[in-house]
């Protein structure tokens, strides 16, 4: 481990990552970066020549090198950010979200559709007859008559551009931030008559891959593949998960097997072994090893293109490309070195990978397997060969889970207790499933697939899905709704690091570090418990057509809602409970229309429209369930400092109330527009 930290690429990668984070959170003028980076490069080469003449690196040379890596990280994310480009569509003078724009878009990615619309990611080619760049989210109303758009299709639209909405409730998934890291800042909503498909200008590699996948799918459908079986084979071999049902996705997630459906290092590693076997005969010819290596690398990248060049596929193929080159150059490859170099290259090409959950989980899992698995495996040595193989798989599964557990709890708030059962049953057969699947696809494309082979593979996929569903239904072993903060994430990784460092060398200093890490974990727990007990909030949540109002005092939450069969598993309450750690929830009287929160008197007016109080002067008025009231009269009577309207009101009513508030110079908060109202 210490040798790994002394490896120069890991130090440079660390500086690169810090630079990317700095450039992401602090806006820096690109001109300044150009000047400073050029200045640093000149200094670097000057000091390098000086250090080289003395045959030893100097402290100044090391400092400048790390500083250069840092600014390369800053430059990488600054120049990758479309918003810093002059041609970015939102940077054009005439761009405005308040007027329609004529634009030519090129579809480059098909997303999972919703119940109401088909979704795409598209590149903007022209905006108002001017050349433009940038990516946009396209939502097209579903129509059974309309043919779906394909990758590389160009469409002409004239429509409004909308900003991506912020989360409407606390602790809700931040879809806007997620899309921002995909370089998507705006979206458009189209009906079927609001766009025109143009003649295709050109076909890209991504388009060719999409056409190839379409041909494969058509061939599979002809041979009896449908529904989840077709969706799973697309996910396993083609990196496309759009056609898998939400229910099956939840089953794989609950069973701790979602990684099986994402083409990643596991799948690419198996494909590398298959390719190594297939190109082995080339070794008997002159320069055969080099030719085999080239063929393998080309095949891996062809597979990556076929799988849509998703982030997980690109990082896996990059990593195994380095391993393949090392194997065929007769050099022993250090997995740590390969990991770090592949990470450095990927972040240099696309620094936004750093903010992807899959990228983080993938590298943590591989690093944990390489470092932790040998320690777990060494605890026990089975005598039988089959027992040894199962113990090896079990230790790999546990090591990977240890590495990703804190991050998984932070992002997903659940722990699949039977993950090792899933991996022990599925992983040994995954290589067979992949090889069998490749054969089935090839035979299907050339119309040579025998019926028994098709039926056999469908049966295998069905049994795998059934097993996954059975595991996920063992709800006792799935721990959900776990509150896990960023502070806990950090201290738990420190704990894991020092514990396994202590297993390498059990001395006094390292056991002290283990105890200190445990103390830090306890301090974080105590601090967060103190914060929980001393927090008070009055919250008007945003929920379409329903009203949910919460009054939180410490660890207790009282809910006033219009929902008749209310459940704590409903959003937004579920997200709020998981985010805060509240464990005591009670329902307040629906007819309690007057609440006191610290120095605020809060009047809640529902559909009955009753608000006459002689002795109370409300400071905040909450309107819900579309009460038929004269708001001007209410404002003149009570003169509240704020009016709040939640998501249960008619939009036409909310618009009228807002106009009245503007006329009377009273602040107005609509949860449908501004998100939940939180009074602290």
Residue pairs with C-beta under 8 A, 6 or more apart in sequence:
1 371
1 501
1 504
4 10
4 336
5 11
7 336
7 337
7 340
9 337
9 340
9 341
9 344
10 336
10 340
11 66
12 65
12 66
12 69
12 344
13 69
13 340
13 343
13 344
13 347
15 66
15 67
15 69
15 70
15 73
16 69
16 70
16 72
16 73
16 76
16 344
16 347
16 348
17 73
17 347
17 354
18 70
18 73
19 69
19 70
19 71
19 72
19 73
19 74
19 75
19 76
19 77
20 73
20 74
20 76
20 77
20 347
20 351
20 354
21 73
21 354
22 70
22 73
22 74
23 73
23 74
23 75
23 76
23 77
23 78
23 351
24 77
24 351
24 355
28 74
28 78
30 78
30 79
30 84
33 71
33 74
33 75
33 78
33 79
36 71
37 68
37 71
37 72
37 75
40 64
40 67
40 68
40 71
41 68
43 64
44 64
44 65
44 68
47 58
47 60
47 61
47 64
48 61
50 58
50 61
51 57
51 58
51 61
72 348
73 347
73 351
76 347
76 348
76 351
77 351
77 352
78 84
80 183
80 350
80 351
80 352
81 183
82 88
82 133
82 134
82 135
82 183
82 185
83 90
83 91
83 185
85 91
85 133
85 134
87 131
87 132
87 133
88 132
88 133
88 134
89 95
89 103
89 124
89 127
89 132
89 133
89 134
89 136
90 134
90 185
90 186
92 127
92 128
92 130
92 132
94 101
94 128
95 101
95 127
95 161
97 160
97 161
97 162
97 163
97 186
98 160
99 160
100 158
100 159
100 160
101 127
101 128
101 158
101 159
101 160
101 161
102 127
102 128
102 129
102 156
102 157
102 158
103 124
103 125
103 126
103 127
103 128
103 132
103 156
103 157
103 158
103 159
104 124
104 125
104 126
104 154
104 155
104 156
104 198
105 122
105 123
105 124
105 125
105 136
105 138
105 154
105 155
105 157
106 122
106 123
106 125
106 152
106 153
106 154
106 201
107 120
107 121
107 122
107 138
107 149
107 150
107 151
107 152
107 153
107 154
107 155
108 121
108 122
108 123
108 151
108 152
108 204
108 206
109 120
109 121
109 151
109 206
109 308
110 119
110 120
110 148
110 149
110 150
110 151
110 210
110 242
111 119
111 120
111 121
111 242
112 119
112 241
112 242
113 119
113 142
113 242
115 142
116 141
116 142
117 139
117 140
117 141
117 142
117 189
118 139
118 140
118 142
118 148
118 149
119 137
119 138
119 139
119 140
120 137
120 138
120 140
120 149
121 135
121 136
121 137
121 138
121 182
121 184
122 135
122 136
122 138
122 155
123 133
123 134
123 135
123 136
124 132
124 133
124 134
124 135
124 136
125 131
125 132
125 154
126 132
134 183
134 185
135 182
135 183
135 184
136 161
136 184
136 186
136 187
136 188
137 164
137 179
137 184
137 186
137 187
137 188
138 187
138 188
138 190
139 187
139 188
139 189
139 190
140 146
140 149
140 190
140 191
140 192
140 195
141 189
141 190
141 191
141 192
143 192
145 192
146 192
149 155
149 197
150 207
150 210
150 211
150 214
151 204
151 206
151 207
151 209
151 210
151 211
152 200
152 202
152 203
152 204
152 206
152 207
152 210
153 197
153 200
154 197
154 198
154 199
154 200
154 201
155 195
155 196
155 197
155 198
156 195
156 196
156 198
157 188
157 190
157 194
157 195
157 196
158 194
159 188
159 189
159 190
159 194
160 188
161 186
161 187
161 188
162 186
162 187
162 188
162 189
163 185
163 186
164 175
164 176
164 179
164 180
164 184
164 185
164 186
164 187
165 175
165 176
166 174
166 176
166 675
167 173
167 174
167 175
167 176
167 675
168 542
168 572
168 671
168 672
168 675
168 676
169 541
169 542
169 571
169 572
169 575
169 576
169 675
169 676
170 539
170 572
170 575
170 576
170 579
170 676
170 678
171 572
171 575
171 576
171 578
171 579
171 580
172 571
172 572
172 575
173 575
179 185
181 352
181 355
181 356
182 352
183 352
203 211
205 305
206 305
206 308
206 309
208 305
209 305
209 306
209 307
209 308
209 309
210 308
212 306
213 234
213 238
213 240
213 306
213 308
215 445
216 238
216 441
216 444
216 445
217 230
217 234
219 441
219 444
219 445
219 447
219 449
220 230
220 233
220 440
220 441
220 444
221 230
222 444
223 444
223 449
223 451
223 454
224 451
224 454
224 455
224 458
225 233
225 454
225 458
227 245
228 244
228 245
228 248
228 461
228 465
229 458
229 461
229 462
229 465
230 243
231 241
231 242
231 243
231 244
231 245
231 248
232 244
232 248
232 261
232 461
232 464
232 465
233 437
233 440
233 441
233 457
233 461
234 240
234 241
234 242
234 243
234 244
235 241
235 244
235 261
235 262
235 263
236 260
236 261
236 263
236 267
236 433
236 434
236 437
237 263
237 307
237 434
237 437
237 438
237 441
238 263
238 306
238 307
238 308
239 262
239 263
239 306
239 307
239 308
239 310
239 312
239 313
240 307
240 308
241 249
241 261
241 262
244 261
248 465
248 468
248 469
249 258
249 261
250 472
251 465
251 468
251 469
251 471
251 472
251 473
252 258
252 260
252 261
252 468
252 472
253 412
253 416
253 472
254 414
254 416
254 471
254 472
254 478
255 416
255 418
255 419
255 422
255 468
255 471
255 472
256 401
256 416
256 418
256 419
256 422
256 423
257 419
257 422
257 423
257 426
257 468
257 471
259 266
259 365
260 266
260 426
260 430
262 312
262 358
263 307
263 310
263 312
263 313
263 316
264 312
264 313
264 315
264 316
264 358
264 362
265 315
265 316
265 319
265 320
265 362
265 366
266 427
266 430
267 316
267 430
267 434
268 300
268 303
268 313
268 316
268 317
268 319
268 320
269 316
269 320
270 430
270 431
270 434
270 435
271 300
271 303
271 434
272 296
272 300
272 320
272 323
272 324
273 431
274 434
274 435
274 438
275 295
275 296
275 299
275 300
276 292
276 296
276 327
279 292
279 295
279 296
280 292
282 288
282 289
282 291
282 292
282 295
283 289
283 292
285 291
289 328
289 330
290 328
292 328
293 324
293 325
293 327
293 328
293 329
296 324
296 328
297 321
297 324
297 325
300 317
300 320
300 321
300 324
301 317
301 321
303 313
303 317
304 313
304 314
304 317
307 313
311 350
311 353
311 356
311 358
311 359
312 358
312 362
314 346
315 342
315 343
315 346
315 353
315 359
315 362
315 363
316 362
318 342
318 345
318 346
319 338
319 339
319 342
319 366
322 333
322 338
322 341
322 342
323 333
323 338
326 332
326 333
326 338
327 333
335 366
335 370
336 367
336 370
339 363
339 366
339 367
339 370
343 363
346 353
346 359
347 353
347 354
353 359
354 360
357 407
357 411
360 407
361 404
361 407
361 408
364 403
364 404
364 407
365 400
365 403
365 404
367 403
368 399
368 400
368 402
368 403
368 404
369 396
369 399
369 400
369 403
371 399
371 500
372 399
372 402
372 403
372 500
373 395
373 396
373 398
373 399
373 400
375 500
375 503
375 504
376 395
376 398
376 399
377 391
377 392
377 395
380 391
381 388
382 388
382 390
382 391
389 428
390 424
393 423
393 424
393 427
393 428
394 420
394 423
394 424
396 423
397 419
397 420
397 423
397 424
397 427
398 420
401 419
401 420
402 496
403 496
405 415
405 492
406 484
406 488
406 489
406 492
406 493
406 496
407 489
408 414
408 415
409 415
409 482
409 484
409 489
410 484
410 485
410 486
410 488
410 489
413 480
413 481
413 482
413 483
413 484
413 578
414 478
414 479
414 480
414 481
414 482
415 478
415 479
415 482
416 422
416 472
416 477
416 478
417 476
417 477
417 478
417 479
418 471
418 474
418 477
418 478
421 471
422 467
422 468
422 471
425 467
426 464
426 467
426 468
433 460
433 461
433 464
436 457
436 460
437 457
439 453
440 449
440 453
440 454
440 457
443 449
443 450
443 453
444 454
472 478
481 574
481 577
481 578
482 578
483 578
483 579
483 580
483 581
485 524
485 528
487 524
487 527
487 528
488 521
488 524
488 525
488 528
491 517
491 520
491 521
491 524
492 521
494 517
494 520
495 514
495 517
495 518
495 520
495 521
498 510
498 513
498 514
498 516
498 517
499 514
499 517
501 510
501 513
502 510
502 511
502 513
502 514
528 581
532 554
532 555
532 580
532 581
532 582
533 554
533 555
534 554
535 552
535 554
535 580
535 680
536 552
536 553
536 554
536 597
536 598
536 680
537 550
537 551
537 552
537 678
537 679
537 680
538 549
538 550
538 551
538 552
538 595
538 597
538 600
538 602
538 678
538 679
539 549
539 550
539 551
539 552
539 576
539 676
539 677
539 678
539 679
540 548
540 549
540 622
540 644
540 646
540 671
540 676
540 677
541 548
541 549
541 550
541 572
541 573
541 576
541 646
541 671
541 676
542 572
542 646
542 647
542 671
542 672
542 675
542 676
543 571
543 572
543 646
543 647
543 648
544 647
544 672
545 647
545 648
546 561
546 562
546 563
546 647
546 648
547 560
547 561
547 562
547 563
547 606
547 624
547 625
547 646
547 647
547 648
548 559
548 560
548 561
548 562
548 563
548 572
548 573
548 646
549 559
549 560
549 561
549 604
549 622
549 624
549 646
550 557
550 558
550 559
550 560
550 573
550 576
551 557
551 558
551 560
551 588
551 595
551 597
552 558
552 580
552 582
555 581
555 582
555 583
555 584
556 582
556 584
556 585
556 586
557 576
557 577
557 582
557 584
557 585
557 586
558 585
558 586
558 587
558 588
559 566
559 573
559 585
559 586
559 587
559 588
560 587
560 588
560 589
560 590
560 592
560 604
561 587
561 590
562 590
562 606
562 624
562 625
562 648
563 570
566 587
568 574
568 577
568 585
572 676
573 585
576 582
577 583
577 585
592 604
593 603
593 604
593 605
593 606
593 610
593 611
594 601
594 602
594 603
594 604
594 613
594 616
594 618
595 601
595 602
595 604
596 602
597 679
599 619
600 619
600 620
600 679
601 616
601 617
601 618
601 619
601 620
602 618
602 619
602 620
602 621
602 622
603 611
603 613
603 616
603 618
603 620
603 621
603 622
603 638
603 640
604 622
604 624
605 611
605 621
605 622
605 623
605 624
605 627
605 629
606 624
606 625
606 627
607 624
607 625
607 626
607 627
608 627
609 627
609 628
609 629
611 621
611 629
611 634
617 638
617 639
618 638
618 640
619 640
619 641
619 642
620 640
620 641
620 642
620 643
620 644
620 679
621 634
621 638
621 640
621 642
621 643
621 644
622 644
622 645
622 646
622 677
623 629
623 643
623 644
623 645
623 646
623 649
623 653
623 657
624 645
624 646
624 648
624 649
625 648
625 649
626 648
626 649
626 650
626 653
631 643
631 656
631 657
631 660
631 661
632 660
632 663
632 664
635 643
635 660
635 661
635 664
635 666
636 664
640 666
641 666
641 667
642 666
642 667
642 668
642 669
643 657
643 661
643 666
643 667
643 668
643 669
644 669
644 670
644 671
644 677
645 653
645 654
645 657
645 668
645 669
645 670
645 671
645 672
646 671
646 672
646 677
647 671
647 672
651 672
654 670
654 672
657 668
658 668
658 670
661 667
661 668
662 668
669 677
671 677
